[in-house]
Amino acid sequence: MERMKQKYDVVLIYPRENINAFYYMIPLGLASIAAVLKDNGISVKALDLNFYTGDLYYDLKKWNPKLIGIGGTTGTRKGSFKIAFQCKSALPTIPVAYGGIHATFTAEDTLKNIPAIDYIIKGEGEFSFLKLFNSISNRSEIQLSEISGISYREEETIIHNKAKRIDNIDLLPIPARDIFDGKYRIKLDYLGLEADFIMTSRGCPFSCNFCAASRMFPGGVRYRTMPNIKKELDYILSNKKIKAIKLFDSTFTASKEHVLAFCELISEYELFWECEIRVDTVDFDLLKIMRDAGCRYVDIGFETTNEKILSSIFKTITVNQVEDVLSWCKELDIKTKVFFTFGHLGQEYENCLEDVNYIKDNKKSINFFATTVGLRIYPGTQLEIQAKEAGLIPSDFSWANYKPNPLRYLLFEFEDQLILIQKKLGYFELSKIIWKLIMNGTVGSSNFILELLAINLNKLIKLIPNLIRKPFYKLRRFNNI
């Protein structure tokens, strides 16, 4: 009955994912924007198309918003673009804004190629989106040129306003998690405990070449205060029965002071938790404090055992540091998820085999191997720049128009991703690495793989016709573009 009568000022839409590997989680960025809008008396409807089963054309006409906001990632960008065209079909005169990390670093390309998108929201979008709504709805006299972090067309010119970071992130209300109707359910791996997730900071002090976090949130890490984090924890626990929390900070242990304060806070809740650490930011004593406060699982970015490659990707850690942390975690009974990535710039097949053998030899030291074979290139990263300089991406490359090579299915990549393909490390060499990992029993756990298949079975079936129409033997081997 709701859609028969209710109108909204703003509709926020998150695109459907082709394959989901880590459960479905509330789109926190849109939930945060929704919270700011609601605090300013603006009515909001939010849709996550992973769960939405309605008629978008019909519903948009009924809701008749003044502004539509679309989120998404690099992998789901084509879905975001499709949504924009659907919105314009239903409501041709209503402006459409597109935001998120992909939108931030592809603003020019997107506005040149996707006419259904009117505005790009760059960087932290909460206050920029609010000001944009106030401007187009005449709630304020602010001009587009005065709104930081937006890109838009002005006749034949694309205007880019510089993004402005939010220095005090406590100014943001807690995300409006209740704005989405999806049945979100995540678990703390291995312990099988019902969980939810939060972020206690924004930004990352490190600059790995394959990641854009430090550029998306420039100027260093900003931390939420403990009372602010407590407010969100209390809200989550008042609405869900959970026994665990996943922390989605880029590097939770970047500040020892923040870690210690959080440990003191979280101890009150008797919750188990998981976080991402860097091996050069922790020692045994800090890990013990974390363990005593409920930390039962840490995520570690190892990437490769080749220290020359570690240096080239700006991952300033050593193998000895990783092994020390793994040993301490074993002693403290903290489970470990270790990330390995295969296909770095300049890496060769033999280098990959060395990492495969290392993984095989250390199966008992690591609880979960999170392996990515075929390095995904993301806009805004140093890797994107390096790949262009190496001639592996054309200088006129367009993220909006790129059509991925179906050979990516060999790497179990089902999203619309750009994968780094090199002469000595092509699709077939990388696929051989995958099968070696599988044969060694080092690709996830059996429970994880079974659950992944269960979550995505219907989606995998829908992909089969694409593979039949484009058999692999007709595809070019080395050309990724």
Secondary structure as the mmCIF struct_conf table of DSSP 4:
data_model
#
loop_
_struct_conf.conf_type_id
_struct_conf.id
_struct_conf.beg_label_comp_id
_struct_conf.beg_label_asym_id
_struct_conf.beg_label_seq_id
_struct_conf.end_label_comp_id
_struct_conf.end_label_asym_id
_struct_conf.end_label_seq_id
HELX_RH_AL_P HELX_RH_AL_P1 GLU A 2 LYS A 5
BEND BEND1 ASP A 9 ASP A 9
STRN STRN1 VAL A 10 TYR A 14
HELX_LH_PP_P HELX_LH_PP_P1 PRO A 15 GLU A 17
BEND BEND2 ASN A 18 ASN A 18
BEND BEND3 ALA A 21 PHE A 22
HELX_RH_AL_P HELX_RH_AL_P2 LEU A 28 ASP A 39
TURN_TY1_P TURN_TY1_P1 ASN A 40 GLY A 41
STRN STRN2 VAL A 44 ASP A 48
TURN_TY1_P TURN_TY1_P2 LEU A 49 PHE A 51
BEND BEND4 GLY A 54 GLY A 54
HELX_RH_AL_P HELX_RH_AL_P3 LEU A 56 TRP A 63
BEND BEND5 LYS A 66 LYS A 66
STRN STRN3 LEU A 67 ILE A 70
BEND BEND6 THR A 74 THR A 74
TURN_TY1_P TURN_TY1_P3 GLY A 75 THR A 76
HELX_RH_AL_P HELX_RH_AL_P4 ARG A 77 ALA A 90
TURN_TY1_P TURN_TY1_P4 PRO A 92 THR A 93
BEND BEND7 ILE A 94 ILE A 94
STRN STRN4 VAL A 96 GLY A 99
BEND BEND8 GLY A 100 GLY A 100
HELX_RH_AL_P HELX_RH_AL_P5 ILE A 101 PHE A 105
HELX_RH_AL_P HELX_RH_AL_P6 ALA A 107 ASN A 113
TURN_TY1_P TURN_TY1_P5 PRO A 115 ALA A 116
STRN STRN5 TYR A 119 ILE A 121
BEND BEND9 GLY A 123 GLU A 124
HELX_RH_AL_P HELX_RH_AL_P7 GLU A 126 ILE A 136
TURN_TY1_P TURN_TY1_P6 SER A 137 ASN A 138
BEND BEND10 ARG A 139 SER A 140
HELX_RH_3T_P HELX_RH_3T_P1 LEU A 144 GLU A 146
BEND BEND11 ILE A 147 ILE A 147
TURN_TY1_P TURN_TY1_P7 SER A 148 GLY A 149
STRN STRN6 ILE A 150 GLU A 154
TURN_TY1_P TURN_TY1_P8 GLU A 155 GLU A 156
STRN STRN7 THR A 157 HIS A 160
HELX_LH_PP_P HELX_LH_PP_P2 ASN A 161 ALA A 163
BEND BEND12 ASP A 167 ASP A 167
HELX_RH_3T_P HELX_RH_3T_P2 ILE A 169 LEU A 171
BEND BEND13 LEU A 172 LEU A 172
HELX_LH_PP_P HELX_LH_PP_P3 PRO A 173 PRO A 175
HELX_RH_3T_P HELX_RH_3T_P3 ARG A 177 ILE A 179
BEND BEND14 GLY A 182 GLY A 182
STRN STRN8 ILE A 186 LEU A 188
TURN_TY1_P TURN_TY1_P9 ASP A 189 GLY A 192
STRN STRN9 LEU A 193 ILE A 198
BEND BEND15 THR A 200 THR A 200
STRN STRN10 SER A 201 ARG A 202
BEND BEND16 PRO A 205 PRO A 205
TURN_TY1_P TURN_TY1_P10 ASN A 209 PHE A 210
HELX_RH_AL_P HELX_RH_AL_P8 ALA A 213 MET A 216
BEND BEND17 PHE A 217 PHE A 217
BEND BEND18 GLY A 219 GLY A 220
STRN STRN11 ARG A 222 TYR A 223
HELX_RH_AL_P HELX_RH_AL_P9 MET A 226 ASN A 239
BEND BEND19 LYS A 243 LYS A 243
STRN STRN12 ALA A 244 LEU A 247
TURN_TY1_P TURN_TY1_P11 SER A 250 THR A 251
HELX_RH_3T_P HELX_RH_3T_P4 PHE A 252 ALA A 254
HELX_RH_AL_P HELX_RH_AL_P10 LYS A 256 ILE A 266
TURN_TY1_P TURN_TY1_P12 SER A 267 GLU A 270
STRN STRN13 PHE A 272 ILE A 277
HELX_RH_3T_P HELX_RH_3T_P5 VAL A 279 THR A 281
HELX_RH_AL_P HELX_RH_AL_P11 PHE A 284 ASP A 292
TURN_TY1_P TURN_TY1_P13 ALA A 293 GLY A 294
STRN STRN14 CYS A 295 GLU A 303
BEND BEND20 THR A 305 THR A 305
HELX_RH_AL_P HELX_RH_AL_P12 GLU A 307 SER A 312
TURN_TY1_P TURN_TY1_P14 ILE A 313 PHE A 314
HELX_RH_AL_P HELX_RH_AL_P13 VAL A 319 LEU A 332
TURN_TY1_P TURN_TY1_P15 ASP A 333 ASP A 333
STRN STRN15 LYS A 335 PHE A 342
TURN_TY1_P TURN_TY1_P16 LEU A 345 GLY A 346
HELX_RH_AL_P HELX_RH_AL_P14 TYR A 349 ASP A 361
TURN_TY1_P TURN_TY1_P17 ASN A 362 SER A 365
BEND BEND21 ASN A 367 ASN A 367
STRN STRN16 PHE A 368 VAL A 373
BEND BEND22 GLY A 374 GLY A 374
HELX_LH_PP_P HELX_LH_PP_P4 LEU A 375 LEU A 375
STRN STRN17 ARG A 376 ILE A 377
TURN_TY1_P TURN_TY1_P18 PRO A 379 GLY A 380
BEND BEND23 THR A 381 THR A 381
HELX_RH_AL_P HELX_RH_AL_P15 GLN A 382 GLU A 389
TURN_TY1_P TURN_TY1_P19 ALA A 390 GLY A 391
BEND BEND24 LEU A 392 ILE A 393
TURN_TY1_P TURN_TY1_P20 SER A 395 ASP A 396
TURN_TY1_P TURN_TY1_P21 TRP A 399 ASN A 401
HELX_RH_3T_P HELX_RH_3T_P6 PRO A 406 LEU A 411
TURN_TY1_P TURN_TY1_P22 PHE A 412 PHE A 412
BEND BEND25 GLU A 415 ASP A 416
STRN STRN18 LEU A 418 ILE A 419
STRN STRN19 GLN A 422 GLN A 422
TURN_TY1_P TURN_TY1_P23 LYS A 423 LYS A 424
STRN STRN20 LEU A 425 LEU A 425
HELX_RH_AL_P HELX_RH_AL_P16 TYR A 427 MET A 439
TURN_TY1_P TURN_TY1_P24 ASN A 440 GLY A 441
BEND BEND26 VAL A 443 GLY A 444
HELX_RH_AL_P HELX_RH_AL_P17 SER A 446 ARG A 469
BEND BEND27 LYS A 470 LYS A 470
HELX_RH_3T_P HELX_RH_3T_P7 PHE A 472 LYS A 474
BEND BEND28 LEU A 475 LEU A 475
BEND BEND29 ARG A 477 PHE A 478
#
